[in-house]
Amino acid sequence: MHIFTSRVMTVIRAVLVMSLYTLPVLGQDQIVTYLNKDKHIVAEKDSADYIRILIPSEKPEAPYNLTEQYKTGEVYRKGTARFSHDRVTLVGLVVTYQRDGKKISEEYYKNGTLEGSCSYYYKNGNLKSEMLMSRRVGEAKDNLEVDMPPPKLVSFYDSLGTQLVKNGNGYVFEVNDDHDSEEGAYKNGYKDGPWKGTFLKGKYRYTERYEQGRLLEGTSVDSVGKEVKYSKVEERPKFPDGMMALYRFIGMNYRYPRQAYQQGVSGAVLLSFVVDTLGNPVEIKILQDVGLGTGEEGVRVLRASPKWVPGKLRGIPVRVSYSVPIHLNLQSTN
């Protein structure tokens, strides 16, 4: 972890959030967290869409038992997770449910990353697909980007139960909740040959060509026929000169509020924001702070940050949400 010291002897540790953070309400034998619809923490139950409950295992060093509920009490997700330093990392089997109890997915995690056999279901409860998630290649530092091979499709069914892909081979036509479609062939578990579809609620059409899951070329077309070529389906926003530069920027520009400094306040500030299609950090929100202006100072720093390179979907700039924690600790020097 990189550590930077500011002029007021502040140590700030900023890590891009790639897993779930929690603001706990500690009970005698459980940790309760309130989450909004975007899975961001909120302080009050009345503002929550989901409630997360972590119960310690009776076995030492074993993961917590995880239950997440809809605000109305129905089970949303069950599984196991590690909990450390306000951070929740999914491990083992995690099952997600609709409000009526029908399954949405059965997924296996290893240290917060999908791995192994996973199953997904339609709203009517019928099995939709079975996939094999490949192991990560290498380890990312500070939870940044990891080189992840594409998942392997084992089987795919339409909503009535007709199997369209068997043993990784077949042809898929699918329409999502936004009425966007995609269709093409799978060979040995991976996209292969020409694919086509729509995205961003039908605003754009695309054509792509694959070889064993690897995108060779893609073209997006808007409503007036303007074409955009791309080589990656998704591109995350990028801070100028990379994420280490973001860490340095926060470390050099964050200033302890005077009252917080005088009272020796330490702890975590968690901010969420959106990188818009022009690369501006907007909609900055304080998800967690330690009071006395510590969250507002984080907002000020993010507002002053340089423009990012916008994220893209099939070559088209899109808005992307981020969360960044800033860990504050006073460090005395002579």
N, C-alpha and C positions, 0 to 999 in steps of 0.2 A: 504494500500500500504506500502510495506517495504522500508525503506530508509536507505542507507548506506553512511558513510562519509569517503572519502579518505584522504590521507596525505596532500593534497593541499586544504583542506576545500571544497571539491567538493561533492555535493549531486547528486547521480545518481539513477534514478528510471528506472528499466528495467522491462518491461512487455512483455511476449510472445504475439505476434500478433495473435489473432483469428478472428479479423474482419478487415475491410478495412481501411487503412490509406491513407491520402491524403496530397499532397504538393500543396496548393492552389495558383491559380492566381486570385487575388481578383479584381472583376469588381464592377461596381456601385451597381448592384443588383444580382450578381451571383458569384459563385465560380467555377473555371474551373481547372480540374486536367487532366494530361496526364498519360496514363497507357500503359505498354507494354503488350505482349501477355499473360504473367503470372500474369497480374493485379497488377504488381509492378509499383510504380510511377516513372516517368522519368521527367527530367527537361524541355526537349524541345519537341515541337509538332512533329518535324521531326522524333523523335525516338519513337513516340507513335503508338500503334495499336488501342487504344480506347481513346475517350475523354469523361470525366465525367463532367456534368454540374449540379450544385446544385443551385436552385432558392428558396429564402426564401418564405414561405407562408405569405399571407396577415394577417392571424390570429396569434396572439401572442401564443408562446409556441407550435405551430403546427409544424410538421416535414417539412423538405425541400422537394420540388419537385425534383426528381432525373431523369435525362436523361443521358444515356450513348450512345455514337455513335461510329460506326466503323470509322476508320480514313478517309474513303471515304465519310462519311456523313450520311450513313443509320443508323437508330435507332437500337441499340443493346439491350438496356434495359431501361424500364421506371418503375417508382414507387415512393415511398417516403422513406425518411431516416432522421435520426437524425445526426447532425453534431456538434461535440464538441471536442475541443483540438486536431484538425487535424484528428479526427477519425469519420468515417462514419459507422453508424449502421442502417441496413435495418429494416424497419417497414411496416406493412400492405402488400398490394398486390404489387408484383414485377413481371413484364412480360418481358421475354427475347425473342429476335427475331433473325432469320437468316437474312442474307443480303437482301434476296428477300422479306422480310416482313412476312414470315411464322413464326408462334410461335415455340419456343423451349420449353418454360415452362411458367406456371403460378404458382407462389409460394406465400405463405403468411408467413410473418415474425413477430415475437414478440421479440423486443430487440435484433435483430440480429440472432435469432434462428428460424429455420423453425417450423411452428406450424399450424395445421389445414389442410384443403383440398388443395392438390397440383396436378396439371396436367402436363403431359409431352407429347411431340409430336415427330413424325418421321420427317425426312427431307422433305418428300412429303407433310407435313402439316397434316397428319392424326393423330388422337389421339392415343397415345401409352399406357398410363397408368394413373390411378387416384389413389392417395395415401392419407392417413391420417397420418400426422406427429404428434406424441404424444408430450404432454407437457413435458418439462424437469423435472427431478426429483431432487429437491434441487437446490441450486445456487452455481456456482463455484466462488472461490475467485481469483481475479486478472486475470480473463478470462482464467483460466486453464481448466482442464478436467471437463466435466459435464457428469453425468450418464444419458445417453439418451436411452430411450426404442426404439426398432426397429420400423420403419414406418410400417403402415398397408396397404397392397395392397387391393384396392377395386375392380379395374377392370384392365384388360390387353388385348391389341389387337395386332394382327400382322400388318405389314405395309400396308396390303390391306384392313384392317378394320374388319377382323374376330375376334370375341371376344373369347379369350382363358381362361380368368378368369372372373367370374361373382360373385358379392357379396362375393369376397374374396376366391372363390374356383375354382380350375382348375389346368391346367398343362402348364408350360411355357418352351419354347425353344427360346433362344435369342442369336444373334451374334452381337458383338459390332464393332466399327470402326477399332479395331486392329485385327479383325477376331478371337477373342476369344469368346468362347461359354459358356453358362450355361443352365442347364435344371433341372427341378424338379417340385414338386407339391406345391401348396398353399392350406392351409386349414384355413378357418375363417380369411383370410387376412395375414397369416404368412407362411413362409417356413416350410414345415413339411415332415419328412421322408428323404429318400436318395436324394442327389443332386450331380451332377457331371458337369465338365467343364474343360476349359483350361484358363491359364492366362499368363501374360508377353509375349504376342505375340506368344502363342503356345509353349513356351519353357517348360512349366510345365502343367501337368494334376492334377486334384484334385477330391476327393470324400469327401462328407460331409454328416452328419446326423443331422437333426433338429427335435426339438419338439416345436411346436407353436412359431417359430421364434428364439428359443434359440439353438445355436450351441452346440451339444453334443460331437462331435468329427470330426476331419478332417485330411486328409492325402494328401500331395503333392508328386508328383512323377516326377523326371526329365527325360531327354531323355535316360539315361542309366539305369533307373529303381531304382534309389536311392530314398528312401522314407523319408519324414519328417512329423512327427505328430504335430498337433497344436490344440489349444483350442480357439483361437481368429482369425478371418479373418484378421483383421488389428491391428497392434501394432505400436504406434508412438514411435519415438526415445526418449530416456530418458537420461537426464543429470545425472551423478553420484550423488546419494543422493537426487535427485529431483530438481524441478524448483526453490525452495527457495535457494538451493545451487548455482544454476546458478546466481541468483540475487546477492548473497554474493560474488561470484567470480568476477563478473563485478564490483561491488561496491568497492572491495578491490584492484583491479588491474588497473582500469582505472585511468590515470593520465592526468590532464588538460595539453594540450600543452602550453609551456611557454607564447607564444605570445597571445594565446586565454585567458589565465589567466590574463595577464597584462592588456588586453583590456576589461576584464569583460564580455566576450562573454558567453551568455547562450542560450539555445534552445534545439531542439531535433535532435538526430542522429538516423537515421533508417538504419539498415543493413539487408541484406538478405544473406542467406547461405544455403548450402545443407549438410545434414548429410549423408555421403556415407555409403556403405554397410559394411565398417570396423569401423564405428562410428566416423570418422574424420569430423570436420567442414571444408568444402571446398567451392570453388567458392564464397568466401565472397565478397559482393558488397556493396558499399555505395549508398543507395537510396536517402538519404537526410542527410545533415549536416549543420553546421553553419560556416563552413570555418575554416581557420587557423589551419588545422591539426586535427580537432575534429573527423572527420570521419575516418581518417587514424589510429588514436589512438584506435578507436573501433575495426577496423580490426585487429590491433596488439593483442588486448586482446582476441578476439575470436580465433585467430590462436594459442594462447598460452593455450587455454582451454583444459582440459582433454578430453579423448575420451568419446563419448556418447555410450550408448547401441543402436545399429542400429535399425531402424524401420523394421518391417516385414510385408509381405503380404502372408497370408497362410503359415506362418512358414519360408518364404524365405526372407533373408535380402534385402531391397530395399533402394534406395535413396529417401530422403524426404526433401522438402524445408521448411525453416522457415524464419520468419522475427522477428527481435528484435529491439525495439526502446530504446534508452538511452537518458534520459532527464537530461540535464546539468544545474545546477544552482549553482552559487557561494554563499557560506554562510560564512560570516565573523565571526570570534570568537576572543575573547580577548587573 
